[in-house]
Amino acid sequence: MTSALERLNELVRGPDQDLDLAEAALLLATTEYPALDVPAYLAQLDELAARLSERLPHTADLEQRVVSLNEFLFEELGFSGNTDNYYDPRNNFLNEVLDRKLGIPITLCILYMEIGRRVGLELEGVSFPGHFLVKFATDEGDVVLDPFAGGVPLTEEELVDRLEDTYGQHRIDNSALPQLLAAASKRDILVRMLRNLKVIYLHHERFEKALDVINQILLIGPELAEEVRERGELYERLECHRSALLDYQRYLRLEPQAPDLADIRNRIIALEPTAHRLN
């Protein structure tokens, strides 16, 4: 029988367009929930989409499908953003979002995209600064939606206001918006979700759990130098000196002109005697 890790590796090694985002998100959750029944949760998504599809007219256009999706998820089923406990780690696990009907922007977007895909909506994730969003294309241009706020559409002015809130600037150049609204790959979505979780675990000094999350990130993106360096720092903190040394060396191979080159070299020099004694 294929393990969750083997199946996840199979998914992320294939073409991005073929990656099942919901399945990958659920497989990632098995590190925290080893007994998680991934097929059962995928069947739940199918069932929700089937219920929504039954009430959609065959002639429903994109806008009508979006309105129906919003009404179904947020009004009828009661999914919402967890504003009361935003940094609860459970908000980052799709199974918990389905069970508790609470999430953060990125997990609600994954839910939104996956239900939408099943009813014929071609939705894309948007790694907007500070707040993950979704969009879909129309003849008049892209429409950007915020599932965390019930799937409301956002105007250009509202998007600029959000940028100003994020960066603390009074004037944002609107010409930057198209780049910031570019579609995120499915791998990028998974990595951003995991980075949210990593930050929470690090804040609470749950270093072993943070290490598990970084290992998942590097399964998806082995070339992410910043994650390799951060894993090295965690290994060093946990006194896994040889593993820390190997990650620092790998980091410099990935980033030979790294801005923290001198610091990492010093760490390598300090770790080498201890690491070699452990061989």
Secondary structure, DSSP 4 states (H G I P E B T S, - for coil): ---HHHHHHHHHHS-GGG--HHHHHHHHHTTT-TT--HHHHHHHHHHHHHHHHHTS-TT--HHHHHHHHHIIIIIIS--EE--SSTT-GGGG-HHHHHHHSEE-HHHHHHHHHHHHHHTT---EEE--TTS-EEEEEETTEEEEEEGGGTSEEE-HHHHHHHHHHHHT-S---GGGHHHHTPBPPHHHHHHHHHHHHHHHHHHTT-HHHHHHHHHHHHHH-TT-HHHHHHHHHHHHHTT-HHHHHHHHHHHHHH-TT-TTHHHHHHHHHHHHHHHHHT-
